[in-house]
């Protein structure tokens, strides 16, 4: 039986212990801060990056991994005859999945490329389940079907304390960003098929807490909530508060609270959070 190995990119926010235990291979993107290029790997922690970004002269710039790095990894993983499933953040945010696809055509290894249609812990849901199934000896079609099922049943909400970074990075119009900065607005958005759809906006943190109350009410009506993940960009206290309330609703569920990756934090800015869940 041919083994299957799992590859993803560094926008995939997950616990390092889980990554290592499941032998998940991560290809890092890069981030440039004031002219210096850093790999988005274990040497650049989320906390360290937030400090560097806050003191940077301009907004950091992110870049996808080079095609050659994918080819090299795929070839190495396939030396023993293994197949590879490579799952990446949505093409709406980055060209990473397309770079992986081009690399798969150059590699000697049999590689299946998947666009997760999401990022952060939403991506990790797919990657972790694929790795668990691969280690258990599941066949390729079975793993691909489960990953698609998770993708189809995942929701990601993002809360931003400011739209400044999205504006500077060209993700939304400048006029909207200036309005938000002037009014000190908070905004919660539904990340749906690479689109940021505003759900609520308002002044002060009550915007987040009020949205969260309605979010909990909706969540309790849903059947079979399999997993929830919370990520943040220097908003640990807020994220921990969300976790405690969600644990009360779903006792026994492990809900990771993780500092998001530099790639994501570059666009969200400080004080942001994301809550992701999927239905089984």
C-alpha positions in Angstrom: 0.0 0.0 0.0 1.4 3.4 -1.0 1.6 5.9 1.8 0.2 9.4 1.6 1.9 12.5 3.0 0.4 15.9 3.7 1.8 19.3 2.8 0.4 22.7 3.5 1.6 26.3 3.7 2.4 28.6 6.6 -1.0 30.4 6.6 -2.3 27.2 8.2 -2.6 28.0 11.9 -2.3 24.9 14.0 -0.7 23.7 17.2 3.0 22.7 16.6 2.5 19.5 18.6 -0.3 18.4 16.3 1.7 19.3 13.2 4.7 17.3 14.4 2.7 14.3 15.6 0.9 14.0 12.4 4.0 14.6 10.2 2.5 17.5 8.4 5.0 19.3 6.1 4.7 23.1 6.0 6.1 25.2 3.1 6.7 28.7 4.5 5.7 31.9 2.8 7.9 35.0 3.3 7.3 38.4 4.7 9.4 41.5 4.1 9.8 44.0 6.9 11.6 47.2 6.1 13.5 45.6 3.3 14.5 42.4 5.2 13.0 39.1 4.0 12.0 36.6 6.7 10.7 33.1 6.3 7.3 32.5 8.0 8.5 29.5 10.0 9.1 28.6 13.6 11.9 31.1 13.9 9.4 34.0 13.3 6.8 33.5 16.0 3.5 35.3 15.8 4.3 37.4 18.9 7.7 38.4 17.6 6.2 39.4 14.3 3.6 41.6 15.9 6.3 43.5 17.7 8.3 43.9 14.5 5.2 45.0 12.5 4.3 47.6 15.1 7.7 49.3 14.8 8.1 48.9 11.0 8.2 52.0 8.9 5.7 50.6 6.4 3.3 47.6 6.2 5.2 44.3 5.7 4.8 42.6 2.3 4.1 38.9 2.0 5.1 36.6 -0.8 4.3 33.0 -1.8 6.9 30.3 -1.7 9.0 29.8 -4.9 7.9 26.9 -7.1 11.3 25.3 -6.8 10.8 24.9 -3.0 7.6 22.9 -3.6 9.3 20.8 -6.3 12.2 19.9 -4.0 9.9 18.9 -1.1 7.5 16.9 -3.3 10.4 15.0 -4.9 11.9 14.3 -1.4 8.6 13.0 0.0 8.0 10.8 -3.0 11.4 9.1 -3.0 9.9 6.1 -1.1 6.9 5.9 -3.5 4.6 8.0 -1.4 1.8 10.1 -2.9 1.3 13.7 -1.6 -1.8 15.7 -0.9 -0.9 19.4 -0.8 -3.6 21.7 0.7 -3.3 25.4 0.6 -5.0 28.7 1.4 -7.5 30.0 -1.0 -6.3 31.4 -4.3 -8.3 34.6 -3.5 -5.7 35.5 -0.9 -2.5 34.2 -2.4 -0.9 32.6 -5.5 0.5 29.9 -3.2 -1.9 27.2 -4.4 -1.1 28.0 -8.0 2.7 27.8 -7.3 2.1 24.4 -5.7 0.1 23.3 -8.8 2.8 24.3 -11.2 5.4 22.5 -9.0 3.3 19.3 -9.0 3.6 19.3 -12.8 7.4 19.4 -12.5 7.8 16.9 -9.7 8.5 13.2 -10.1 6.0 12.5 -7.3 2.3 11.9 -7.7 0.9 15.1 -6.1 -2.8 16.2 -5.6 -3.2 19.9 -5.1 -6.2 21.2 -3.2 -7.5 24.8 -2.8 -9.0 24.9 0.7 -11.1 27.9 -0.1 -10.2 29.3 3.3 -7.1 29.9 5.5 -5.9 30.0 9.1 -7.5 27.4 11.3 -10.2 26.8 8.6 -7.3 25.4 6.5 -6.0 23.4 9.5 -9.3 21.5 9.9 -8.8 20.0 6.4 -5.0 19.5 6.8 -5.3 17.8 10.2 -8.1 15.4 9.2 -6.3 14.5 6.0 -3.1 13.7 8.0 -5.0 11.7 10.5 -6.6 9.6 7.8 -3.4 9.2 5.9 -1.6 7.8 9.0 -4.6 5.5 9.6 -4.0 4.0 6.1 -7.0 5.6 4.3 -6.9 5.6 0.5 -6.6 8.8 -1.6 -10.2 9.0 -2.8 -11.5 8.7 0.8 -9.2 11.4 2.1 -10.1 13.8 -0.8 -13.9 13.2 -0.2 -13.5 14.0 3.6 -11.4 17.2 2.9 -14.1 18.4 0.5 -16.8 17.7 3.0 -15.0 19.7 5.7 -14.4 22.5 3.2 -18.1 22.6 2.3 -19.1 22.8 5.9 -16.6 25.3 7.3 -17.4 28.9 8.3 -14.9 31.6 9.2 -15.6 34.9 10.8 -13.0 37.6 11.2 -13.1 40.6 13.6 -11.0 43.6 12.9 -10.2 46.5 15.3 -9.1 48.7 12.3 -9.2 48.4 8.5 -5.9 50.2 8.1 -3.9 47.1 7.2 -6.5 45.9 4.7 -6.5 49.3 3.1 -2.7 49.6 2.9 -2.5 46.1 1.5 -5.1 46.9 -1.2 -7.7 44.4 0.1 -10.5 47.0 0.4 -11.2 50.5 -0.8 -9.3 53.4 0.8 -12.5 55.4 1.4 -13.9 52.6 3.6 -10.7 52.4 5.5 -10.5 56.1 6.2 -14.1 56.1 7.5 -13.3 53.2 9.8 -10.2 54.9 11.2 -12.0 58.2 11.8 -14.9 56.6 13.6 -12.7 54.0 15.5 -15.0 51.4 14.1 -14.8 47.6 14.8 -16.1 45.3 12.1 -16.9 41.5 12.0 -16.9 39.9 8.5 -17.9 36.6 7.1 -15.0 35.1 5.0 -17.0 33.4 2.3 -15.3 32.0 -0.9 -12.5 34.6 -0.6 -14.9 37.5 -0.1 -15.0 39.6 3.1 -18.7 40.2 3.8 -19.4 42.7 6.6 -21.8 41.3 9.2 -21.7 44.0 11.9 -19.8 47.2 12.5 -19.7 49.7 15.3 -17.6 51.7 17.7 -15.7 50.1 20.6 -15.3 46.5 21.7 -19.1 46.1 22.4 -19.3 45.5 18.7 -17.4 42.3 19.2 -19.2 41.2 22.3 -22.6 41.9 20.9 -21.8 40.0 17.7 -20.4 37.1 19.8 -23.7 36.8 21.7 -25.7 36.4 18.5 -23.0 34.1 17.1 -23.4 31.8 20.1 -27.1 31.7 19.7 -26.8 30.7 16.1 -24.1 28.1 16.9 -26.3 26.3 19.4 -29.0 25.8 16.7 -26.5 24.0 14.4 -26.3 20.2 14.3 -23.0 18.3 14.8 -20.5 21.1 15.4 -17.3 19.1 15.1 -14.6 21.6 15.8 -14.1 25.2 16.7 -10.8 27.2 16.5 -10.0 30.7 17.6 -7.1 32.7 16.3 -5.9 36.3 17.2 -3.4 39.0 16.4 -2.4 40.3 19.8 -5.9 39.9 21.1 -5.3 37.1 23.6 -7.6 38.3 26.3 -10.5 38.7 24.0 -9.9 35.3 22.4 -9.6 33.6 25.8 -12.9 35.1 26.8 -14.6 33.7 23.7 -13.0 30.3 24.4 -14.4 30.0 27.9 -17.9 30.8 26.7 -17.7 28.4 23.8 -16.4 25.6 26.1 -19.4 26.1 28.3 -21.6 25.4 25.2 -19.5 22.5 24.0 -18.0 20.8 27.1 -15.3 18.4 26.3 -14.4 20.0 22.9 -10.7 21.1 22.5 -10.8 24.6 21.3 -7.4 25.9 20.3 -6.6 29.6 20.9 -3.6 30.4 18.7 -1.7 33.5 17.7 -2.3 33.7 14.0 0.6 33.5 11.5 2.5 36.6 10.3 1.0 36.1 6.8 -2.5 36.6 8.2 -1.6 39.2 10.8 -0.1 41.4 8.1 -3.5 41.9 6.6 -5.7 41.9 9.7 -3.5 44.2 11.9 -3.3 44.2 15.7 -6.4 43.4 17.8 -8.0 41.1 15.2 -9.6 37.7 15.9 -11.0 34.8 13.9 -13.5 32.1 14.9 -13.8 29.1 12.7 -15.9 26.1 12.9 -17.1 23.1 10.8 -20.0 20.8 10.9 -19.6 17.0 10.7 
